[in-house]
Amino acid sequence: MFTQPPAIWCEPNCHASFGDGETVGLYVGADVGSMFAGWSGDCTGTAAVTTILMTAARNCTATFNRKTADLQIGVQTSSATATVGAPFTYAVTVNNTGPDLATGVSWTTAITPGLSIFSATPPAGCAILSAGEAAMCVVGRIAAGSRAEFTVTAIAVTATVP
């Protein structure tokens, strides 16, 4: 937070003297991963900028909330069993129902023993790392209200694959 007139820099708390009748502007900025929620005390509102008339000692508190995302993950397979030599597909969908941007999103899809990864169709911006019986997707970011879809096709290499 900083003030206008520029009498103070606040980290983490602010204390300063202003003249009686002086109007002071308060400005806040949220760190990455947080959002400004609003003012309380002698200041009100949800705008990042507020002013207060100094007619007495004043106390203003800026409140910040962590951004949150609600991720829902679904996995569907192309069938209940796999046939040797035939493709078997895993479709993974990750939905961000919000309310905020999800960051650092990644997931690993375990491949059933007896299957070997044949191909993968990643969402845009997704890096695919596959090692034997797992496929990992590092998608990074999913906006609120958006989803990422990831398809892994495997081939059954043994006769008994549930």
Accessible surface in RSA format (square Angstrom, percent):
REM  Atomic radii and reference values for relative SASA: ProtOr
REM  Chains: A
REM  Algorithm: Lee & Richards
REM  Probe-radius: 1.40
REM  Slices: 20
REM RES _ NUM      All-atoms   Total-Side   Main-Chain    Non-polar    All polar
REM                ABS   REL    ABS   REL    ABS   REL    ABS   REL    ABS   REL
RES MET A   1    58.18  30.1  28.40  18.8  29.78  70.9  28.64  24.3  29.55  39.1
RES PHE A   2    96.27  48.2  96.27  59.6   0.00   0.0  96.27  58.4   0.00   0.0
RES THR A   3     4.94   3.5   3.12   3.2   1.83   4.4   3.12   4.2   1.83   2.8
RES GLN A   4    91.72  51.3  89.81  65.6   1.91   4.5  29.97  63.8  61.75  46.8
RES PRO A   5    45.47  33.1  45.28  41.3   0.19   0.7  45.35  37.4   0.12   0.7
RES PRO A   6   112.16  81.7  83.57  76.2  28.59 103.9  86.21  71.2  25.95 161.3
RES ALA A   7    62.61  57.6  24.21  37.4  38.40  87.3  35.38  49.8  27.23  72.1
RES ILE A   8    31.96  18.2  14.68  10.9  17.28  41.6  23.77  17.1   8.20  22.2
RES TRP A   9   169.31  67.9 146.69  71.0  22.62  53.1 135.83  72.4  33.48  54.3
RES CYS A  10     6.14   4.6   1.51   1.7   4.63  10.9   1.51   3.8   4.63   5.0
RES GLU A  11   128.07  73.5  97.74  73.9  30.33  72.2  30.46  58.9  97.61  79.7
RES PRO A  12   129.89  94.7  98.73  90.0  31.16 113.3 106.78  88.2  23.11 143.6
RES ASN A  13   110.87  76.5  92.21  89.1  18.67  44.9  18.77  45.2  92.11  89.0
RES CYS A  14    41.17  31.1  19.11  21.3  22.06  51.8  18.49  46.8  22.69  24.5
RES HIS A  15   162.24  88.7 135.61  94.3  26.63  68.1 102.93 106.1  59.32  69.0
RES ALA A  16    51.12  47.0   6.76  10.4  44.36 100.9  18.92  26.6  32.20  85.3
RES SER A  17   111.52  94.2  82.90 110.6  28.62  65.9  47.79 101.8  63.73  89.3
RES PHE A  18    46.41  23.2  15.64   9.7  30.78  80.1  21.74  13.2  24.67  70.6
RES GLY A  19    40.51  50.0   0.00   N/A  40.51  50.0  35.41  97.2   5.11  11.4
RES ASP A  20   129.12  90.4  89.28  88.9  39.84  94.2  40.91  96.3  88.21  88.0
RES GLY A  21    44.91  55.4   0.00   N/A  44.91  55.4  25.00  68.6  19.91  44.6
RES GLU A  22    60.55  34.8  52.27  39.5   8.28  19.7  31.10  60.2  29.45  24.0
RES THR A  23    77.27  55.0  61.45  62.3  15.82  37.7  41.26  55.4  36.01  54.4
RES VAL A  24     3.14   2.1   3.14   2.8   0.00   0.0   3.14   2.7   0.00   0.0
RES GLY A  25     4.91   6.1   0.00   N/A   4.91   6.1   2.63   7.2   2.28   5.1
RES LEU A  26    18.18  10.1  18.18  13.0   0.00   0.0  18.18  12.8   0.00   0.0
RES TYR A  27    60.09  28.1  60.09  34.2   0.00   0.0  32.49  24.4  27.60  34.0
RES VAL A  28    16.83  11.1   1.33   1.2  15.50  37.3   3.55   3.1  13.28  36.0
RES GLY A  29    61.66  76.0   0.00   N/A  61.66  76.0  36.90 101.3  24.76  55.5
RES ALA A  30    47.80  43.9  12.92  19.9  34.87  79.3  13.91  19.6  33.88  89.8
RES ASP A  31   115.40  80.8 105.71 105.2   9.69  22.9  27.83  65.5  87.57  87.3
RES VAL A  32   155.72 102.5 129.51 117.2  26.21  63.2 137.32 119.3  18.40  49.9
RES GLY A  33    29.04  35.8   0.00   N/A  29.04  35.8  24.01  65.9   5.03  11.3
RES SER A  34    21.37  18.1  17.67  23.6   3.71   8.5   2.59   5.5  18.79  26.3
RES MET A  35    73.73  38.2  71.98  47.6   1.74   4.2  51.26  43.6  22.47  29.8
RES PHE A  36    36.94  18.5  13.55   8.4  23.39  60.9  13.55   8.2  23.39  66.9
RES ALA A  37    36.79  33.8  15.24  23.5  21.55  49.0  22.28  31.4  14.51  38.4
RES GLY A  38     9.37  11.6   0.00   N/A   9.37  11.6   9.14  25.1   0.23   0.5
RES TRP A  39    17.55   7.0   0.41   0.2  17.14  40.2   0.82   0.4  16.73  27.1
RES SER A  40    52.56  44.4  48.30  64.5   4.26   9.8  41.31  88.0  11.25  15.8
RES GLY A  41    60.46  74.6   0.00   N/A  60.46  74.6  31.29  85.9  29.17  65.3
RES ASP A  42    68.29  47.8  41.78  41.6  26.51  62.7   7.46  17.6  60.82  60.7
RES CYS A  43     4.23   3.2   0.05   0.1   4.17   9.8   4.18  10.6   0.05   0.1
RES THR A  44   109.37  77.8  96.81  98.1  12.56  29.9  63.85  85.8  45.52  68.8
RES GLY A  45    42.01  51.8   0.00   N/A  42.01  51.8  33.54  92.0   8.47  19.0
RES THR A  46   105.06  74.7  88.45  89.7  16.61  39.6  54.45  73.1  50.61  76.5
RES ALA A  47    65.07  59.8  52.24  80.6  12.83  29.2  62.69  88.3   2.38   6.3
RES ALA A  48    44.11  40.6  37.05  57.2   7.05  16.0  37.05  52.2   7.05  18.7
RES VAL A  49    77.86  51.2  66.83  60.5  11.03  26.6  66.83  58.1  11.03  29.9
RES THR A  50    21.81  15.5  15.29  15.5   6.52  15.5   9.09  12.2  12.72  19.2
RES THR A  51    90.35  64.3  69.68  70.6  20.67  49.3  37.26  50.0  53.10  80.3
RES ILE A  52    18.84  10.7  13.92  10.4   4.92  11.9  18.84  13.6   0.00   0.0
RES LEU A  53    91.28  50.8  85.01  60.8   6.27  15.8  85.01  59.7   6.27  16.9
RES MET A  54    28.30  14.7  27.78  18.4   0.51   1.2  25.50  21.7   2.80   3.7
RES THR A  55    76.12  54.1  51.61  52.3  24.50  58.4  42.16  56.6  33.96  51.3
RES ALA A  56    65.80  60.5  44.59  68.8  21.21  48.3  61.95  87.2   3.85  10.2
RES ALA A  57   103.93  95.6  69.23 106.8  34.70  78.9  78.83 111.0  25.10  66.5
RES ARG A  58    94.07  39.5  61.28  31.2  32.79  78.1   6.51   8.9  87.56  53.1
RES ASN A  59   102.78  70.9  98.90  95.6   3.88   9.3  31.57  76.0  71.21  68.8
RES CYS A  60    29.17  22.1   6.84   7.6  22.33  52.5   4.21  10.7  24.96  26.9
RES THR A  61    67.09  47.7  63.70  64.6   3.40   8.1  45.72  61.4  21.37  32.3
RES ALA A  62    23.73  21.8   4.66   7.2  19.07  43.4   4.66   6.6  19.07  50.5
RES THR A  63    61.27  43.6  57.67  58.5   3.60   8.6  46.67  62.7  14.60  22.1
RES PHE A  64    82.49  41.3  58.26  36.1  24.24  63.1  58.39  35.4  24.10  69.0
RES ASN A  65    70.19  48.4  65.34  63.1   4.85  11.7  16.94  40.8  53.25  51.5
RES ARG A  66   175.89  73.9 164.65  83.9  11.24  26.8  68.76  94.0 107.13  64.9
RES LYS A  67   100.89  49.2  81.41  50.0  19.47  46.4  27.30  24.6  73.59  78.4
RES THR A  68    76.48  54.4  70.47  71.4   6.01  14.3  64.54  86.7  11.94  18.1
RES ALA A  69    40.83  37.5   9.55  14.7  31.28  71.2  10.11  14.2  30.72  81.4
RES ASP A  70    69.64  48.8  66.80  66.5   2.85   6.7  18.48  43.5  51.16  51.0
RES LEU A  71    68.21  38.0  41.99  30.0  26.22  65.9  41.99  29.5  26.22  70.6
RES GLN A  72    94.36  52.8  89.35  65.3   5.01  11.9  32.31  68.8  62.05  47.1
RES ILE A  73   108.15  61.5  70.87  52.8  37.28  89.9  72.06  51.9  36.09  97.9
RES GLY A  74    36.67  45.2   0.00   N/A  36.67  45.2  33.60  92.2   3.08   6.9
RES VAL A  75    82.83  54.5  52.39  47.4  30.44  73.4  52.39  45.5  30.44  82.6
RES GLN A  76   136.97  76.6 131.68  96.2   5.29  12.6  39.70  84.5  97.27  73.8
RES THR A  77    65.67  46.7  39.57  40.1  26.10  62.2  22.76  30.6  42.91  64.9
RES SER A  78    72.34  61.1  31.12  41.5  41.22  95.0  40.25  85.7  32.09  45.0
RES SER A  79    53.99  45.6  41.06  54.8  12.93  29.8  46.90  99.9   7.09   9.9
RES ALA A  80    92.18  84.8  62.96  97.2  29.22  66.5  73.05 102.9  19.13  50.7
RES THR A  81    86.55  61.6  81.13  82.2   5.42  12.9  50.08  67.3  36.47  55.1
RES ALA A  82    14.59  13.4   0.09   0.1  14.50  33.0   3.38   4.8  11.21  29.7
RES THR A  83    95.99  68.3  88.99  90.2   7.00  16.7  58.71  78.9  37.28  56.4
RES VAL A  84    82.11  54.0  63.56  57.5  18.55  44.7  63.56  55.2  18.55  50.3
RES GLY A  85    52.35  64.6   0.00   N/A  52.35  64.6  28.57  78.4  23.78  53.3
RES ALA A  86    33.94  31.2  30.72  47.4   3.22   7.3  33.64  47.4   0.30   0.8
RES PRO A  87    92.20  67.2  72.74  66.3  19.47  70.8  72.77  60.1  19.44 120.8
RES PHE A  88     7.25   3.6   7.21   4.5   0.04   0.1   7.25   4.4   0.00   0.0
RES THR A  89    38.54  27.4  38.05  38.6   0.48   1.1  21.02  28.2  17.51  26.5
RES TYR A  90    12.55   5.9  12.55   7.1   0.00   0.0  12.45   9.4   0.10   0.1
RES ALA A  91    38.97  35.8  36.94  57.0   2.03   4.6  36.94  52.0   2.03   5.4
RES VAL A  92     2.88   1.9   2.17   2.0   0.71   1.7   2.17   1.9   0.71   1.9
RES THR A  93    34.35  24.4  34.17  34.6   0.18   0.4  15.50  20.8  18.86  28.5
RES VAL A  94     0.72   0.5   0.72   0.6   0.00   0.0   0.72   0.6   0.00   0.0
RES ASN A  95    50.78  35.0  50.78  49.1   0.00   0.0   9.05  21.8  41.72  40.3
RES ASN A  96     1.62   1.1   0.00   0.0   1.62   3.9   0.00   0.0   1.62   1.6
RES THR A  97    77.46  55.1  43.50  44.1  33.96  80.9  46.50  62.5  30.96  46.8
RES GLY A  98     4.86   6.0   0.00   N/A   4.86   6.0   1.78   4.9   3.08   6.9
RES PRO A  99   102.80  74.9  76.08  69.4  26.72  97.1  84.22  69.5  18.58 115.5
RES ASP A 100    21.86  15.3  18.35  18.3   3.51   8.3   4.56  10.7  17.29  17.2
RES LEU A 101    64.34  35.8  49.20  35.2  15.14  38.1  49.37  34.7  14.97  40.3
RES ALA A 102     6.02   5.5   2.85   4.4   3.17   7.2   6.02   8.5   0.00   0.0
RES THR A 103    90.29  64.2  66.80  67.7  23.49  56.0  33.75  45.3  56.54  85.5
RES GLY A 104    70.17  86.5   0.00   N/A  70.17  86.5  40.47 111.1  29.69  66.5
RES VAL A 105     9.91   6.5   4.57   4.1   5.34  12.9   9.79   8.5   0.12   0.3
RES SER A 106    53.42  45.1  30.25  40.4  23.17  53.4   4.08   8.7  49.34  69.1
RES TRP A 107    22.13   8.9  14.00   6.8   8.13  19.1  22.13  11.8   0.00   0.0
RES THR A 108    85.30  60.7  55.66  56.4  29.64  70.7  39.53  53.1  45.77  69.2
RES THR A 109     9.92   7.1   5.89   6.0   4.03   9.6   8.52  11.4   1.40   2.1
RES ALA A 110    80.02  73.6  65.00 100.3  15.02  34.2  65.03  91.6  14.99  39.7
RES ILE A 111     4.71   2.7   0.00   0.0   4.71  11.4   0.42   0.3   4.29  11.6
RES THR A 112    36.66  26.1  30.76  31.2   5.90  14.1  15.05  20.2  21.61  32.7
RES PRO A 113   103.44  75.4  99.04  90.3   4.40  16.0  99.86  82.4   3.58  22.2
RES GLY A 114    17.42  21.5   0.00   N/A  17.42  21.5   7.06  19.4  10.36  23.2
RES LEU A 115     6.55   3.7   0.05   0.0   6.51  16.4   0.05   0.0   6.51  17.5
RES SER A 116    50.07  42.3  47.80  63.8   2.27   5.2  18.00  38.3  32.07  44.9
RES ILE A 117    40.42  23.0  17.18  12.8  23.24  56.0  17.18  12.4  23.24  63.1
RES PHE A 118   143.23  71.7 114.34  70.8  28.89  75.2 117.91  71.5  25.32  72.5
RES SER A 119    50.56  42.7  42.05  56.1   8.51  19.6  37.30  79.4  13.26  18.6
RES ALA A 120    33.83  31.1   7.34  11.3  26.50  60.3   8.03  11.3  25.81  68.4
RES THR A 121    90.47  64.3  87.57  88.8   2.90   6.9  59.82  80.3  30.65  46.3
RES PRO A 122    54.87  40.0  38.97  35.5  15.90  57.8  39.16  32.3  15.71  97.7
RES PRO A 123    21.82  15.9  10.25   9.3  11.56  42.0  19.74  16.3   2.08  12.9
RES ALA A 124   104.47  96.1  70.04 108.1  34.43  78.3  82.91 116.8  21.56  57.1
RES GLY A 125    75.98  93.7   0.00   N/A  75.98  93.7  43.46 119.3  32.53  72.9
RES CYS A 126    17.68  13.4   0.00   0.0  17.68  41.6   0.71   1.8  16.97  18.3
RES ALA A 127    53.45  49.1  45.04  69.5   8.41  19.1  53.18  74.9   0.27   0.7
RES ILE A 128    56.31  32.0  29.28  21.8  27.03  65.1  29.28  21.1  27.03  73.3
RES LEU A 129   103.11  57.4  96.39  69.0   6.72  16.9 100.67  70.7   2.45   6.6
RES SER A 130    67.03  56.6  34.72  46.3  32.31  74.4   3.35   7.1  63.67  89.2
RES ALA A 131    83.30  76.6  63.82  98.5  19.48  44.3  72.39 101.9  10.92  28.9
RES GLY A 132    58.69  72.4   0.00   N/A  58.69  72.4  38.56 105.8  20.13  45.1
RES GLU A 133   102.29  58.7  97.12  73.5   5.16  12.3  17.61  34.1  84.68  69.1
RES ALA A 134    31.39  28.9  30.42  46.9   0.97   2.2  30.55  43.0   0.84   2.2
RES ALA A 135     0.56   0.5   0.48   0.7   0.08   0.2   0.56   0.8   0.00   0.0
RES MET A 136    65.21  33.8  64.87  42.9   0.34   0.8  43.94  37.4  21.28  28.2
RES CYS A 137     0.00   0.0   0.00   0.0   0.00   0.0   0.00   0.0   0.00   0.0
RES VAL A 138    60.26  39.7  56.26  50.9   4.00   9.6  56.26  48.9   4.00  10.9
RES VAL A 139    19.16  12.6   6.10   5.5  13.05  31.5   6.60   5.7  12.55  34.1
RES GLY A 140    22.90  28.2   0.00   N/A  22.90  28.2  22.89  62.8   0.01   0.0
RES ARG A 141   158.05  66.4 140.11  71.4  17.94  42.7  50.68  69.3 107.37  65.1
RES ILE A 142     8.23   4.7   3.56   2.7   4.67  11.3   8.23   5.9   0.00   0.0
RES ALA A 143    50.10  46.1  45.45  70.1   4.65  10.6  45.61  64.2   4.49  11.9
RES ALA A 144    46.22  42.5  23.47  36.2  22.75  51.7  23.79  33.5  22.42  59.4
RES GLY A 145    73.85  91.1   0.00   N/A  73.85  91.1  37.21 102.1  36.64  82.0
RES SER A 146    48.69  41.1  39.69  53.0   9.00  20.7  22.88  48.7  25.81  36.2
RES ARG A 147   148.69  62.4 121.38  61.9  27.32  65.0  20.41  27.9 128.28  77.7
RES ALA A 148     6.35   5.8   3.47   5.4   2.88   6.5   6.35   8.9   0.00   0.0
RES GLU A 149    87.05  50.0  79.13  59.9   7.92  18.9  25.41  49.1  61.65  50.3
RES PHE A 150     1.00   0.5   0.00   0.0   1.00   2.6   0.21   0.1   0.79   2.3
RES THR A 151    43.90  31.2  43.54  44.1   0.36   0.9  19.92  26.8  23.98  36.2
RES VAL A 152     0.00   0.0   0.00   0.0   0.00   0.0   0.00   0.0   0.00   0.0
RES THR A 153    24.17  17.2  23.96  24.3   0.21   0.5   9.31  12.5  14.86  22.5
RES ALA A 154     0.00   0.0   0.00   0.0   0.00   0.0   0.00   0.0   0.00   0.0
RES ILE A 155    39.65  22.6  39.65  29.5   0.00   0.0  39.65  28.6   0.00   0.0
RES ALA A 156     1.22   1.1   0.00   0.0   1.22   2.8   0.00   0.0   1.22   3.2
RES VAL A 157    89.63  59.0  61.82  56.0  27.81  67.0  65.39  56.8  24.25  65.8
RES THR A 158    66.35  47.2  60.68  61.5   5.67  13.5  63.75  85.6   2.60   3.9
RES ALA A 159    92.25  84.8  60.78  93.8  31.47  71.6  61.29  86.3  30.96  82.0
RES THR A 160   118.42  84.2 103.39 104.8  15.03  35.8  75.84 101.9  42.58  64.4
RES VAL A 161     7.90   5.2   0.17   0.2   7.73  18.6   0.60   0.5   7.30  19.8
RES PRO A 162   106.28  77.5  81.82  74.6  24.46  88.9  97.90  80.8   8.38  52.1
END  Absolute sums over single chains surface
CHAIN  1 A     9590.0       6888.0       2702.0       5593.8       3996.2
END  Absolute sums over all chains
TOTAL          9590.0       6888.0       2702.0       5593.8       3996.2
